[in-house]
Protein backbone atom coordinates (compact mmCIF):
# COMPACT_ATOMS: atom_id res chain seq x y z
CA UNK A 1 0.00 0.00 0.00
CA UNK A 2 1.20 3.56 -0.63
CA UNK A 3 1.80 6.12 2.07
CA UNK A 4 0.27 9.61 2.07
CA UNK A 5 2.36 12.76 2.43
CA UNK A 6 0.01 15.60 3.34
CA UNK A 7 1.15 19.20 3.19
CA UNK A 8 -0.85 22.39 3.79
CA UNK A 9 0.16 25.95 2.84
CA UNK A 10 -0.76 28.95 5.04
CA UNK A 11 -0.33 32.42 3.56
CA UNK A 12 -1.93 35.86 3.45
CA UNK A 13 -0.22 38.87 1.83
CA UNK A 14 0.02 42.48 2.92
CA UNK A 15 -2.50 43.98 0.51
CA UNK A 16 -1.85 47.51 -0.71
CA UNK A 17 -4.02 50.48 0.04
CA UNK A 18 -5.08 52.79 -2.77
CA UNK A 19 -1.99 54.86 -3.46
CA UNK A 20 -1.70 57.60 -6.05
CA UNK A 21 1.27 59.37 -7.53
CA UNK A 22 0.29 62.40 -5.44
CA UNK A 23 0.46 60.55 -2.11
CA UNK A 24 3.42 61.20 0.15
CA UNK A 25 4.79 59.07 2.94
CA UNK A 26 5.27 55.33 3.20
CA UNK A 27 1.84 54.07 4.27
CA UNK A 28 1.53 51.59 1.41
CA UNK A 29 -0.41 48.77 3.07
CA UNK A 30 -4.11 48.60 3.94
CA UNK A 31 -3.91 47.77 7.63
CA UNK A 32 -7.67 47.67 8.20
CA UNK A 33 -8.40 45.41 5.24
CA UNK A 34 -5.52 43.09 6.07
CA UNK A 35 -6.62 42.78 9.69
CA UNK A 36 -10.23 42.11 8.69
CA UNK A 37 -9.29 39.43 6.17
CA UNK A 38 -6.87 37.81 8.60
CA UNK A 39 -9.53 37.63 11.29
CA UNK A 40 -12.06 36.17 8.84
CA UNK A 41 -9.67 33.46 7.66
CA UNK A 42 -8.54 32.73 11.21
CA UNK A 43 -12.15 32.33 12.33
CA UNK A 44 -13.31 30.23 9.38
CA UNK A 45 -10.15 28.22 8.71
CA UNK A 46 -6.98 28.62 10.76
CA UNK A 47 -8.53 28.08 14.20
CA UNK A 48 -10.91 25.20 13.43
CA UNK A 49 -8.50 23.48 11.02
CA UNK A 50 -5.52 23.68 13.38
CA UNK A 51 -7.65 22.54 16.32
CA UNK A 52 -8.74 19.55 14.23
CA UNK A 53 -5.14 18.70 13.31
CA UNK A 54 -4.26 18.76 17.02
CA UNK A 55 -7.17 16.44 17.82
CA UNK A 56 -6.03 14.02 15.11
CA UNK A 57 -2.45 14.05 16.43
CA UNK A 58 -3.73 13.17 19.92
CA UNK A 59 -6.23 10.57 18.71
CA UNK A 60 -3.79 8.61 16.56
CA UNK A 61 -0.78 8.88 18.88
CA UNK A 62 1.91 9.29 16.27
CA UNK A 63 0.25 7.60 13.31
CA UNK A 64 -1.20 10.86 11.99
CA UNK A 65 1.52 12.92 10.30
CA UNK A 66 1.16 16.25 8.55
CA UNK A 67 3.32 19.10 7.28
CA UNK A 68 2.75 22.86 7.11
CA UNK A 69 4.44 25.72 5.32
CA UNK A 70 3.68 29.16 6.73
CA UNK A 71 4.85 32.33 5.03
CA UNK A 72 6.73 34.86 7.12
CA UNK A 73 4.27 37.61 6.23
CA UNK A 74 1.42 35.50 7.60
CA UNK A 75 3.34 34.82 10.81
CA UNK A 76 3.74 38.58 11.29
CA UNK A 77 -0.01 39.08 10.86
CA UNK A 78 -0.89 36.18 13.17
CA UNK A 79 1.37 37.69 15.83
CA UNK A 80 -0.57 40.94 15.56
CA UNK A 81 -4.12 39.66 15.19
CA UNK A 82 -4.40 35.93 16.05
CA UNK A 83 -1.55 34.84 18.34
CA UNK A 84 -3.66 31.91 19.54
CA UNK A 85 -3.26 30.31 16.09
CA UNK A 86 0.53 30.54 16.39
CA UNK A 87 0.35 28.85 19.78
CA UNK A 88 -1.65 25.96 18.30
CA UNK A 89 0.95 25.56 15.55
CA UNK A 90 3.67 25.54 18.22
CA UNK A 91 1.78 22.72 19.95
CA UNK A 92 1.62 20.84 16.66
CA UNK A 93 5.36 21.29 16.18
CA UNK A 94 6.06 20.07 19.72
CA UNK A 95 4.02 16.91 19.07
CA UNK A 96 6.67 15.56 16.72
CA UNK A 97 3.93 14.70 14.21
CA UNK A 98 4.06 17.92 12.18
CA UNK A 99 6.94 18.90 9.94
CA UNK A 100 7.35 22.63 9.27
CA UNK A 101 8.76 23.36 5.83
CA UNK A 102 10.95 26.19 4.58
CA UNK A 103 9.92 28.67 1.88
CA UNK A 104 10.61 32.28 0.98
CA UNK A 105 9.78 34.56 3.91
CA UNK A 106 7.79 36.97 1.74
CA UNK A 107 6.14 34.26 -0.42
CA UNK A 108 7.98 35.74 -3.36
CA UNK A 109 9.09 34.80 -6.86
CA UNK A 110 12.67 35.75 -6.02
CA UNK A 111 13.87 32.31 -7.14
CA UNK A 112 13.19 33.48 -10.71
CA UNK A 113 14.65 36.98 -10.52
CA UNK A 114 17.37 37.37 -7.88
CA UNK A 115 19.62 34.64 -6.57
CA UNK A 116 20.75 36.85 -3.68
CA UNK A 117 17.26 37.84 -2.59
CA UNK A 118 16.05 34.25 -2.93
CA UNK A 119 18.80 32.96 -0.63
CA UNK A 120 18.24 35.73 1.91
CA UNK A 121 14.48 35.22 2.06
CA UNK A 122 14.93 31.46 2.59
CA UNK A 123 17.47 32.17 5.34
CA UNK A 124 15.03 34.63 6.95
CA UNK A 125 12.28 32.03 6.86
CA UNK A 126 14.43 29.28 8.37
CA UNK A 127 15.45 31.64 11.19
CA UNK A 128 11.78 32.47 11.74
CA UNK A 129 10.87 28.76 11.97
CA UNK A 130 13.57 28.27 14.59
CA UNK A 131 12.56 31.37 16.54
CA UNK A 132 8.80 30.82 16.46
CA UNK A 133 8.52 27.04 16.63
CA UNK A 134 11.92 25.59 17.49
CA UNK A 135 11.97 23.88 14.10
CA UNK A 136 14.86 23.35 11.70
CA UNK A 137 13.34 22.73 8.25
CA UNK A 138 14.86 19.98 6.12
CA UNK A 139 12.33 20.18 3.27
CA UNK A 140 11.93 23.16 0.96
CA UNK A 141 8.69 24.26 -0.63
CA UNK A 142 9.05 27.16 -3.05
CA UNK A 143 6.34 29.79 -3.50
CA UNK A 144 3.41 28.30 -5.47
CA UNK A 145 5.48 25.12 -5.94
CA UNK A 146 7.60 26.93 -8.53
CA UNK A 147 10.31 24.45 -9.51
CA UNK A 148 13.03 24.16 -12.13
CA UNK A 149 16.40 22.45 -12.33
CA UNK A 150 18.12 25.78 -11.72
CA UNK A 151 16.02 26.45 -8.62
CA UNK A 152 16.73 22.94 -7.32
CA UNK A 153 20.45 23.57 -7.78
CA UNK A 154 20.22 26.83 -5.84
CA UNK A 155 18.30 25.14 -3.01
CA UNK A 156 20.72 22.22 -2.88
CA UNK A 157 23.64 24.65 -2.37
CA UNK A 158 22.06 26.43 0.61
CA UNK A 159 23.88 25.88 3.91
CA UNK A 160 23.12 26.68 7.53
CA UNK A 161 25.30 28.65 9.94
CA UNK A 162 27.42 25.59 10.65
CA UNK A 163 28.14 25.05 6.97
CA UNK A 164 25.87 21.99 6.61
CA UNK A 165 23.57 21.62 3.63
CA UNK A 166 20.16 22.86 4.69
CA UNK A 167 17.78 20.67 2.73
CA UNK A 168 17.27 17.01 1.89
CA UNK A 169 14.08 17.35 -0.16
CA UNK A 170 12.06 19.76 -2.27
CA UNK A 171 8.39 19.72 -3.29
CA UNK A 172 7.14 20.08 -6.86
CA UNK A 173 3.97 19.83 -8.89
CA UNK A 174 3.38 16.50 -10.62
CA UNK A 175 3.17 18.07 -14.07
CA UNK A 176 2.26 15.57 -16.77
CA UNK A 177 4.66 17.00 -19.37
CA UNK A 178 7.53 16.61 -16.88
CA UNK A 179 6.53 13.13 -15.75
CA UNK A 180 6.20 11.89 -19.33
CA UNK A 181 3.67 9.18 -18.51
CA UNK A 182 5.22 8.20 -15.17
CA UNK A 183 3.28 8.26 -11.93
CA UNK A 184 3.78 11.23 -9.61
CA UNK A 185 3.34 8.88 -6.66
CA UNK A 186 6.97 8.20 -5.84
CA UNK A 187 10.10 9.84 -4.48
CA UNK A 188 12.29 11.21 -7.25
CA UNK A 189 15.89 12.26 -7.47
CA UNK A 190 16.33 15.80 -8.68
CA UNK A 191 17.70 15.75 -12.17
CA UNK A 192 20.01 18.65 -11.40
CA UNK A 193 20.86 18.55 -7.71
CA UNK A 194 21.44 16.26 -4.75
CA UNK A 195 17.88 16.51 -3.47
CA UNK A 196 14.92 14.18 -3.21
CA UNK A 197 11.79 15.47 -4.99
CA UNK A 198 8.24 14.81 -3.78
CA UNK A 199 5.62 15.47 -6.43
CA UNK A 200 2.03 16.57 -5.92
CA UNK A 201 -0.71 14.25 -7.13
CA UNK A 202 -2.76 17.09 -8.54
CA UNK A 203 -5.81 15.01 -9.42
CA UNK A 204 -6.35 13.70 -5.89
CA UNK A 205 -5.28 16.98 -4.28
CA UNK A 206 -7.69 19.00 -6.43
CA UNK A 207 -10.54 16.58 -5.72
CA UNK A 208 -10.41 17.98 -2.19
CA UNK A 209 -9.18 21.52 -2.81
CA UNK A 210 -11.42 22.46 -5.76
CA UNK A 211 -14.07 19.84 -6.46
CA UNK A 212 -15.21 18.80 -3.00
CA UNK A 213 -18.35 20.95 -2.82
CA UNK A 214 -19.16 20.97 -6.55
CA UNK A 215 -22.57 19.32 -6.81
CA UNK A 216 -22.18 19.04 -10.59
CA UNK A 217 -19.10 16.81 -10.12
CA UNK A 218 -19.93 13.20 -10.90
CA UNK A 219 -18.15 12.04 -7.72
CA UNK A 220 -20.08 14.38 -5.41
CA UNK A 221 -20.49 13.88 -2.51
CA UNK A 222 -16.94 12.82 -1.75
CA UNK A 223 -16.60 10.65 1.34
CA UNK A 224 -13.38 9.82 3.13
CA UNK A 225 -14.03 6.14 2.44
CA UNK A 226 -14.27 6.74 -1.31
CA UNK A 227 -11.19 8.96 -1.32
CA UNK A 228 -9.14 6.41 0.63
CA UNK A 229 -10.05 3.78 -1.96
CA UNK A 230 -8.64 6.04 -4.70
CA UNK A 231 -5.40 6.51 -2.75
CA UNK A 232 -5.15 2.74 -2.30
CA UNK A 233 -5.22 2.31 -6.08
CA UNK A 234 -2.02 4.33 -6.53
CA UNK A 235 0.71 2.47 -8.43
CA UNK A 236 3.48 4.15 -6.44
CA UNK A 237 4.77 4.15 -2.85
CA UNK A 238 3.99 7.78 -1.93
CA UNK A 239 0.93 9.93 -2.72
CA UNK A 240 1.49 13.68 -2.32
CA UNK A 241 -1.63 15.52 -1.18
CA UNK A 242 -0.62 19.18 -1.27
CA UNK A 243 -3.09 22.06 -0.89
CA UNK A 244 -3.80 25.32 0.92
CA UNK A 245 -4.98 24.98 4.50
CA UNK A 246 -7.57 27.60 3.48
CA UNK A 247 -9.26 24.70 1.65
CA UNK A 248 -10.81 23.85 5.00
CA UNK A 249 -13.42 26.41 5.92
CA UNK A 250 -12.56 29.17 3.43
CA UNK A 251 -12.37 27.72 -0.09
CA UNK A 252 -14.66 24.88 0.96
CA UNK A 253 -17.07 26.14 3.60
CA UNK A 254 -17.80 24.26 6.81
CA UNK A 255 -21.36 23.62 5.57
CA UNK A 256 -19.92 21.49 2.73
CA UNK A 257 -18.78 18.88 5.26
CA UNK A 258 -15.09 19.51 4.58
CA UNK A 259 -14.08 19.36 8.26
CA UNK A 260 -15.96 16.11 8.76
CA UNK A 261 -14.15 14.73 5.72
CA UNK A 262 -10.74 15.68 7.14
CA UNK A 263 -11.63 14.27 10.56
CA UNK A 264 -12.61 10.91 9.04
CA UNK A 265 -9.82 10.59 6.47
CA UNK A 266 -6.97 9.30 8.72
CA UNK A 267 -9.11 6.43 9.98
CA UNK A 268 -10.11 5.45 6.44
CA UNK A 269 -6.52 5.56 5.24
CA UNK A 270 -5.01 3.73 8.20
CA UNK A 271 -7.67 1.02 8.13
CA UNK A 272 -6.52 0.18 4.59
CA UNK A 273 -2.89 0.01 5.63
CA UNK A 274 -2.07 3.40 4.11
CA UNK A 275 0.44 5.12 6.36
CA UNK A 276 0.93 8.85 6.84
CA UNK A 277 4.40 10.39 6.50
CA UNK A 278 5.94 13.85 6.57
CA UNK A 279 7.97 14.90 3.52
CA UNK A 280 11.27 14.43 5.38
CA UNK A 281 10.23 10.94 6.47
CA UNK A 282 9.22 9.97 2.93
CA UNK A 283 12.49 11.31 1.53
CA UNK A 284 14.49 9.36 4.10
CA UNK A 285 12.60 6.05 3.83
CA UNK A 286 11.67 5.71 0.18
CA UNK A 287 14.49 5.26 -2.35
CA UNK A 288 14.52 7.50 -5.40
CA UNK A 289 14.45 5.34 -8.50
CA UNK A 290 13.81 7.93 -11.21
CA UNK A 291 14.88 11.50 -11.96
CA UNK A 292 12.61 14.54 -11.89
CA UNK A 293 13.91 17.21 -14.25
CA UNK A 294 12.34 20.41 -15.55
CA UNK A 295 14.60 22.89 -17.37
CA UNK A 296 11.71 25.40 -17.50
CA UNK A 297 9.88 26.56 -14.36
CA UNK A 298 6.66 24.80 -13.42
CA UNK A 299 4.12 25.58 -10.68
CA UNK A 300 0.85 24.31 -9.24
CA UNK A 301 -1.24 27.14 -10.72
CA UNK A 302 -4.10 26.76 -13.19
CA UNK A 303 -4.32 24.14 -15.90
CA UNK A 304 -1.06 25.27 -17.51
CA UNK A 305 0.99 24.72 -14.35
CA UNK A 306 3.52 27.30 -15.45
CA UNK A 307 4.32 30.93 -14.55
CA UNK A 308 1.53 32.61 -16.52
CA UNK A 309 -0.57 33.27 -13.41
CA UNK A 310 2.10 35.78 -12.31
CA UNK A 311 4.08 36.65 -15.43
CA UNK A 312 1.78 35.85 -18.32
CA UNK A 313 0.98 39.32 -19.59
CA UNK A 314 2.86 42.54 -20.34
CA UNK A 315 1.67 44.28 -17.17
CA UNK A 316 2.94 41.51 -14.92
CA UNK A 317 6.23 41.25 -16.75
CA UNK A 318 6.80 44.99 -16.56
CA UNK A 319 5.91 45.14 -12.87
CA UNK A 320 8.24 42.25 -12.02
CA UNK A 321 11.09 43.75 -14.05
CA UNK A 322 10.66 47.16 -12.41
CA UNK A 323 10.51 45.61 -8.96
CA UNK A 324 13.69 43.57 -9.22
CA UNK A 325 15.57 46.23 -11.17
CA UNK A 326 15.02 48.42 -8.10
CA UNK A 327 16.76 45.93 -5.81
CA UNK A 328 20.32 47.38 -6.06
CA UNK A 329 19.05 50.90 -5.32
CA UNK A 330 16.99 49.73 -2.34
CA UNK A 331 19.93 47.80 -0.94
CA UNK A 332 22.23 50.79 -1.37
CA UNK A 333 19.74 53.11 0.32
CA UNK A 334 19.08 50.68 3.16
CA UNK A 335 22.79 50.30 3.79
CA UNK A 336 23.31 54.06 3.80
CA UNK A 337 20.45 54.65 6.22
CA UNK A 338 21.68 52.02 8.68
CA UNK A 339 18.96 50.83 11.05
CA UNK A 340 16.52 53.26 9.46
CA UNK A 341 16.87 51.44 6.15
CA UNK A 342 15.18 48.34 7.53
CA UNK A 343 11.77 49.85 6.86
CA UNK A 344 12.65 50.58 3.24
CA UNK A 345 13.90 47.12 2.40
CA UNK A 346 11.01 45.57 4.35
CA UNK A 347 8.50 47.52 2.25
CA UNK A 348 10.28 46.54 -0.97
CA UNK A 349 10.28 42.91 0.10
CA UNK A 350 6.57 43.03 0.89
CA UNK A 351 6.10 44.08 -2.72
CA UNK A 352 7.87 40.88 -3.85
CA UNK A 353 4.94 38.80 -2.53
CA UNK A 354 3.52 36.86 -5.46
CA UNK A 355 -0.11 37.86 -4.79
CA UNK A 356 0.47 41.38 -6.13
CA UNK A 357 1.22 39.93 -9.57
CA UNK A 358 -1.55 37.36 -9.33
CA UNK A 359 -4.02 40.24 -9.02
CA UNK A 360 -2.78 41.50 -12.41
CA UNK A 361 -3.61 38.20 -14.13
CA UNK A 362 -6.01 38.55 -17.05
CA UNK A 363 -6.57 34.83 -17.60
CA UNK A 364 -10.23 33.94 -17.07
CA UNK A 365 -10.80 37.17 -15.11
CA UNK A 366 -14.31 37.65 -16.49
CA UNK A 367 -15.32 34.21 -15.23
CA UNK A 368 -14.89 35.15 -11.57
CA UNK A 369 -12.45 32.32 -10.91
CA UNK A 370 -9.85 31.80 -8.19
CA UNK A 371 -7.82 34.80 -9.43
CA UNK A 372 -10.39 36.99 -7.70
CA UNK A 373 -9.97 35.32 -4.32
CA UNK A 374 -9.59 38.10 -1.72
CA UNK A 375 -8.60 40.39 -4.58
CA UNK A 376 -8.92 44.05 -3.53
CA UNK A 377 -9.09 45.34 -7.11
CA UNK A 378 -11.89 45.72 -9.64
CA UNK A 379 -9.64 44.72 -12.51
CA UNK A 380 -6.07 43.54 -13.24
CA UNK A 381 -5.37 46.96 -14.69
CA UNK A 382 -6.25 48.66 -11.39
CA UNK A 383 -3.85 46.26 -9.67
CA UNK A 384 -1.05 47.15 -12.07
CA UNK A 385 -1.54 50.92 -11.74
CA UNK A 386 -1.72 50.82 -7.95
CA UNK A 387 1.33 48.58 -7.66
CA UNK A 388 3.25 50.93 -9.94
CA UNK A 389 2.31 53.94 -7.83
CA UNK A 390 3.54 52.23 -4.67
CA UNK A 391 6.75 51.12 -6.36
CA UNK A 392 7.35 54.72 -7.47
CA UNK A 393 6.97 55.75 -3.85
CA UNK A 394 9.59 53.23 -2.75
CA UNK A 395 11.88 54.36 -5.58
CA UNK A 396 11.55 57.99 -4.53
CA UNK A 397 12.44 57.15 -0.91
CA UNK A 398 15.47 55.16 -1.98
CA UNK A 399 16.62 57.84 -4.43
CA UNK A 400 16.36 60.53 -1.78
CA UNK A 401 18.59 58.47 0.51
CA UNK A 402 21.44 57.88 -1.90
CA UNK A 403 21.34 60.94 -4.16
CA UNK A 404 21.29 61.27 -7.92
CA UNK A 405 24.88 60.23 -8.60
CA UNK A 406 24.52 57.12 -6.49
CA UNK A 407 21.23 56.32 -8.21
CA UNK A 408 22.99 56.29 -11.55
CA UNK A 409 25.75 54.10 -10.16
CA UNK A 410 23.56 51.44 -8.59
CA UNK A 411 21.28 51.18 -11.59
CA UNK A 412 24.12 49.86 -13.74
CA UNK A 413 24.09 46.25 -12.41
CA UNK A 414 20.91 44.20 -12.58
CA UNK A 415 19.89 41.30 -10.33
CA UNK A 416 20.97 37.88 -11.56
CA UNK A 417 18.04 35.98 -13.08
CA UNK A 418 17.36 32.28 -12.65
CA UNK A 419 16.32 30.91 -16.04
C-alpha angles and dihedrals in degrees: 000000000000124000124233123234108196121193129176127195122215118193142142123172131221099256117213125245120228104283126181132194087253095058118105129201131040103277095126102146129076101234096180095049093045092050092048094049092045092052092048093051092043091052097044100034123000098053100041094038095049091045088053092050089052091050090051092050090053095043096051097038099218100335093093110076128178140165132215135194115198122187118231092236090057091049089054091052093045089052089055101040112014111023090157089070090055090051091053090051089050088054090051090051091049091053092070089227098093124069116204113212131211124241138150110304093228096039087244140160091234090126087073100043114026126026091193096050091044092054093045094049091050090049090050091051094049090050089050092052090052094046098044103034109011089244129142107201118222097175125066125212114185122213110286089355089285105176138171135152090258092052091048089052091051092049093047090056095053114113135189127235091278092054095253121136107263104213139046098178144024131200124231141172116264093238113185095220089055095044093049095206096322123123118260089214100097143069112266134198113236109252091220108029144033095265136111114237124213113196128209118242093222096187095057093036092052092047085070102030100045112008103040098099097030105119090192090061111106091226095053124156097044114203126194089240092056093045092050089053089056091050090050090057092061114125093213138067099245130041115198113212104185124169145131116284084225085075086083110071100345110051090024109032123227089248089065090068093246094138092049088051092052092046092053099040100081092054092049092048097044093046088060092050093256108143127208120231138176117236092255091051092049091048091050098044105036118066118230109238101170137038126248110207132168118168090187122056118264131186141180094254126119125326093302094058091206136103098282093104088068106019105022101110138045094257093055093045092050093047092050092047092049092047097052094038085061093057098091092050093048091049092049092049093046091051092049093049093050113200090358090063092067091083092053096051090042090055091047091049092050086057089057090067107120095229092075090064093041088061088059092057114123097189110118091341093144091056094065093236132159091295087078094055107132087339110162094200134084092218141003088252092059088051092052095048094047093047090050092051092052092046089052088054091053090046091052092051092049093046092051090054098052103029131231098288092050090047090058091047098050094045091065097078120056128206115269111256126220108223 
